[in-house]
Amino acid sequence: MRILLVEDDALLGDGLQSGLRQLGFAVDWVRDGDAAERELRSGAYAAAVLDLGLPRRDGLDVLAQVRKAGVRAPILVLTARDAIPDRVRGLDLGADDYVLKPVDLQELAARLRALVRRAHGQPSEVLALDDLELDPAARTVRQAGRPVALQSREFDLLHALMLHAGRVLTREQLEQHLYSWGREVDSNAVEVHVHHLRRKLGSDRIRTVRGVGYLLQREAPG
């Protein structure tokens, strides 16, 4: 999944971006409040990690403005501000989680997965649809109880489709989910990944809605 990292500390930001990428996230990193608000308003992110002490604009102001603008993506505040009033204000302004620095990378990743899961109404860490089970933490997929070997992009694409099961996603939306800045994207990349998924999961599991995009649908009963 694609997330936005907002952190002005170069050393910490680089470490978080690299570490989260190794854990399977696509991560874009900005370093000031103006850039944070602009990117959050784009709607390209499944979630965001937001520092508060930012150049140009404080993180709490960014949080207030994007929520006022209707941005619904989960936002995790990651900050050194440990005063209770700061925490209360951040949560009241629309933060979905509030974590103090320093944070363990595995914990941060787990919190992000939980936020995204809850934002999509998923009660369990393991996503399930008919005979398909996808574990975002372990990055594994099983079909009818049997493991399915997927490449990284195939897994990410299936993850996006399962989070939005029953809803058509455009190619542009899927590209946003899969690729962070600076990643070269072939014009037919999504189509290629869909083709590979169909070959591994069954040709009828992912439906093409002509002129619109792709839909992961439930199997027909019986």
Disulfide bonds with the S-S distance in Angstrom:
none
